[in-house]
Amino acid sequence: MKSRRWQMRRIFFRALLHNLIVIWPLLSGVFVVMVGLGFLIGYIEEWRVSDALYFTFVTGLTIGYGDLTPRHGASRVLALVIGFSGIIVTGLVAAVAVKALDATTHDIAETGAPLPTGP
């Protein structure tokens, strides 16, 4: 039974990696846009590079601690774009994970073996 669980994990992670490779150009493009906009906000707000990167990922992951806030109107608009880009990244990663789970259950259903239960 334990080898069956490992087989399921192997199928899942193989499908996850395959799907991440497929969407990597899109994912990396969104990351580049986010970081570029973060640097631009940092330049406008006169922040250090580390603060600009920190702000970019806190905003992009929609955490929003509020310790760094843009004061200029253009920076605020760019921060909105970073936030929406972060939502796109989160959605893409979630979709890839769901697709990998679907591939796992589909492969298990084709073999006819019962799904393992318990820890």
C-alpha positions as CSV (number, residue, x, y, z in Angstrom):
1,M,0.0,0.0,0.0
2,K,2.9,2.4,0.8
3,S,4.3,1.9,-2.7
4,R,0.9,2.9,-4.1
5,R,1.0,6.2,-2.2
6,W,4.5,6.9,-3.5
7,Q,3.3,6.1,-7.0
8,M,0.5,8.6,-6.6
9,R,2.9,11.3,-5.4
10,R,5.3,10.5,-8.2
11,I,2.5,10.9,-10.8
12,F,1.3,14.2,-9.1
13,F,4.7,15.8,-9.0
14,R,5.6,14.7,-12.5
15,A,2.3,16.2,-13.8
16,L,2.9,19.4,-11.7
17,L,6.4,19.8,-13.1
18,H,5.3,19.2,-16.6
19,N,2.5,21.8,-16.3
20,L,4.8,24.3,-14.7
21,I,7.2,23.9,-17.6
22,V,4.3,24.5,-20.0
23,I,3.2,27.7,-18.4
24,W,6.7,28.9,-17.4
25,P,7.0,31.5,-20.2
26,L,3.7,33.2,-19.1
27,L,4.6,32.8,-15.4
28,S,8.1,34.3,-15.8
29,G,6.7,37.1,-17.9
30,V,4.3,38.1,-15.2
31,F,7.1,38.0,-12.6
32,V,9.3,40.2,-14.8
33,V,6.5,42.7,-15.2
34,M,5.8,42.7,-11.4
35,V,9.5,43.2,-10.5
36,G,9.9,45.9,-13.2
37,L,6.8,47.8,-11.8
38,G,8.1,47.3,-8.3
39,F,11.5,48.9,-9.3
40,L,9.6,51.7,-11.0
41,I,7.5,52.3,-7.8
42,G,10.7,52.2,-5.8
43,Y,12.3,54.8,-8.0
44,I,9.2,57.1,-7.8
45,E,8.9,56.7,-4.1
46,E,12.7,56.9,-3.6
47,W,12.9,53.5,-1.8
48,R,15.9,51.2,-1.6
49,V,15.9,48.3,-4.0
50,S,15.3,45.8,-1.2
51,D,12.3,47.8,-0.1
52,A,10.9,47.9,-3.6
53,L,11.3,44.1,-4.0
54,Y,9.7,43.5,-0.6
55,F,6.8,45.8,-1.5
56,T,6.4,44.1,-4.9
57,F,6.1,40.6,-3.4
58,V,4.0,41.6,-0.4
59,T,1.6,43.4,-2.8
60,G,1.7,40.7,-5.4
61,L,0.9,37.9,-3.0
62,T,-1.9,40.2,-1.7
63,I,-0.5,40.1,1.8
64,G,-0.4,43.9,2.2
65,Y,1.3,44.5,5.5
66,G,1.0,48.3,5.0
67,D,4.5,49.1,6.3
68,L,5.4,50.5,2.9
69,T,2.7,52.5,1.1
70,P,3.1,54.4,-2.1
71,R,2.3,58.1,-1.8
72,H,2.2,59.2,-5.4
73,G,-0.8,58.6,-7.6
74,A,1.2,56.9,-10.3
75,S,2.8,54.5,-7.8
76,R,-0.6,53.6,-6.5
77,V,-1.9,52.7,-9.9
78,L,1.2,50.6,-10.6
79,A,0.7,48.9,-7.2
80,L,-2.8,47.9,-8.4
81,V,-1.3,46.3,-11.5
82,I,1.1,44.4,-9.3
83,G,-1.8,43.2,-7.1
84,F,-3.8,42.0,-10.1
85,S,-0.6,40.3,-11.5
86,G,-0.2,38.5,-8.2
87,I,-3.8,37.2,-8.5
88,I,-3.0,35.9,-12.0
89,V,0.1,34.1,-10.7
90,T,-1.8,32.6,-7.8
91,G,-4.6,31.5,-10.2
92,L,-2.1,29.9,-12.6
93,V,-0.3,28.0,-9.8
94,A,-3.6,26.8,-8.4
95,A,-4.8,25.7,-11.9
96,V,-1.6,23.8,-12.4
97,A,-2.0,22.0,-9.1
98,V,-5.6,21.1,-9.8
99,K,-4.5,19.8,-13.3
100,A,-1.8,17.7,-11.6
101,L,-4.4,16.3,-9.1
102,D,-6.7,15.5,-12.0
103,A,-3.9,13.7,-13.9
104,T,-3.2,11.7,-10.7
105,T,-6.8,10.6,-10.2
106,H,-7.2,9.9,-13.9
107,D,-4.1,7.7,-13.9
108,I,-5.3,5.8,-10.8
109,A,-8.8,5.4,-12.3
110,E,-7.3,3.9,-15.5
111,T,-5.4,1.3,-13.5
112,G,-8.6,0.3,-11.6
113,A,-6.7,0.2,-8.3
114,P,-8.5,1.7,-5.2
115,L,-7.2,5.0,-3.9
116,P,-5.1,4.6,-0.7
117,T,-6.8,5.7,2.5
118,G,-5.4,6.7,5.9
119,P,-2.0,8.3,6.7
